[in-house]
Amino acid sequence: MLAAVIALTLASSSAVSDTPPAADAAQQAAVQAWQRAAAIGPQHRQLHWFKGRWKEHIQMWMEPGQPPRIEQGVAEVRPVLGGRFMEMRHRGQFMGKPMQGLGYSGYDNLSGRYTDIWMDDGSTEIFVSHGDYDAASKTWTYRGQMRDPAQPGALIPVRQVVRITGPRSYVFEWYETRAGQESKTMQIDYTRL
């Protein structure tokens, strides 16, 4: 076994010495670019604030002008993949039935934007949105599009707002644009447990 390791080491060192210096510099630059893309920075650590267990108070406006439907839930958030992303696992109720959801949030070093992914057992769609952070208001604003099951082929613009409201609380708001009119269709108030 030791002989095989030594042979591989010698073979790789001789292969490296046969590589032109320009190729070495290009390879080194590529390695550094990948390292920068994978690096954990302040934006990733900032998302760690959401780590923990949260009580959810959910309001959903099913029809314009009508009072919201109220549901309760619990979310557990934890860093994954070395702290590069945050994973949220949601358990609650929707229309009197149990509901589960799974989401991932992170910061993309390459695009310079935040990305949010959501999926739940109420749909087979994976919802993806991209956004930015405003430090003055402690607010992330994401935008994406979802497909309308009632209108095949129709895409609904969605705006999501995540705002820290206190040391142990934050709010999530979901806005949909239909027929050119944006309206809030969901709000979740989170309180740290």
N, C-alpha and C positions, 0 to 999 in steps of 0.2 A: 504494500500500500504506500509506504513512504517513498519507494522508488518511483512509483507512478506520479506522485505529487511533485517530486524533484524534476522528473522528465517533462511534465506539463509546464512547470515554471521555466525551465530552460528553453522549451519550445516557444513559449509566449514571449520571453525576453528577446530571443533571436528574431521573432516575427516583428516585434516592435522596432528593433534596430534596423530592419529592412524597410520600414515605413518612411516615406519622404517626410521631411520636417513640416512641409505645408499641410500634409494630411494629419500629422500629429496636432498641429495648431487648430485645425478645423474640428478634429475629434474632441479636443479639450474644450473648445468653444461650445460645441454641441452638448457636452456633459455639463458644463456650467449653466447653459440655458435650461436644461432639464432640472438641474438642482434648484434654480430660481423658481421654476414653475411649480415645484413640489414643496417649496419652503413654507413653513408656518410663520405668518406675520401677525401684525397687530389686529388686522381685520378678523382673522380666524380666532385669536384669543378673545376678541370683543364678543364674539358669538357664544363663548363659554359662559357668559352671564346667564344664559337661558338654561344651563344645566340644572336638573333637579326634577321634583315632582310638583305638578301644578293642578289646582282645581279650576275647572272651566265652567263659566256661566255663558251659555250659548243663546244668542237671539237670532232667529231667521225670519226674514220678511218674505212670506210666500206670495203675497199679493200686494201691489202698491196701495197705500192708504189703509191697510189692515194692521192690527197689532201683531207683533212678532210672536212666533212660536218659541217657547222657552225649553231648552234642554240643559242637562248637566253632563259633565264628563270629567275625565282625569287624563292628564298627559304626563309622560315621563320623557325627559330629554337628557341625552348623554352625548359626549364627544365620541366620534368613531374615526378609524383610519388615522390614528396618531394625533387626533385633534384637528384634522383638516376639515371635518364636517361635523354637523350636529344632527343627531337622529331623534325624531320625535315619534313616540308611540302613543296613540290616542285610543281611549276606550270610553264609550258613552252610549247615548240613545239617539235614534232619529226616527220620528214618526212612530214611537212606541216600540221600536225594535232595536236590539243591540247593534252597535256600529263600531268598527275598528278602522283606524287610519294609520298611515305610516308616512312620515315626511323626512326630507333631508334638506339642510341649508348649509351653505358654504360660501366662501369667497374665491373667485377664480382669478389667480394671479395674472393669467394671460389676457383676459378680457378687461380686468380691472373692475369687475362688477360682482355683485352678490347673485347667487342662484338658489332657487327654492324648487323643490320637487315634492309633489303630494300625490298619494294614492290611497284609496279606501275601498271597503267592500260594498260601497254604494254605486260603483262604476268600474269599468275596466280601463278607463282613460288614465294615463299618467300625465298630470298637470305640471308643466314646467313654466317658471317665470324668472325674469331677471330684473335686478334693481340696484338701487344706490342708497347710501346712508347719508342722512343729514344730522351732523353732530349737534347743532344748535337745538333741535327739537327731539333728539334721540329717536329718530324715526327712519325706518327702512321703507321704501316704496318700491314695489315690484309690479311688473306688467307682464301679462301673458294672454293667451287665448284659449278658450275651451269650446269643445263641440257641444252643440245643443241637441240632446237626444230627441226632442220634440220636432226639430227641424233638421233632418239629415243634410249634412254638408254645410250647415250654417256655423260660423265661428263667432263667438261672443267675446269681445274685448273685456279683460278683467284687470282691475287694479287692486292690489293688496297693500294694506298699510299696517305695519307693525311698529307700535310706539311704546316705549318704556314709560310707565306712568308713576312709578314709585320704586322704592328699594326692593319691594316684594311683589310687584304687579306690572303687568303690561296688557295691552289691548291689541287685538287683531281685527281688522275691518276688511270686508270683501265687497267690492263694487263691480257691478256688471253694466255694460252699455248695450242697450237694446233700442232699436229704432232711433239711434242717435242720442238717446237720453241715458245718462249715467245715474244709477241709484244704488244705495247700499242694500245688499240682500242678506248680509250676515255680519255679526259682531261677536267676538269671543273675548270675554274678560278673564284674564288669568291671574290667579292668586297663588303664590308659592306656599306649598304645604310643608 
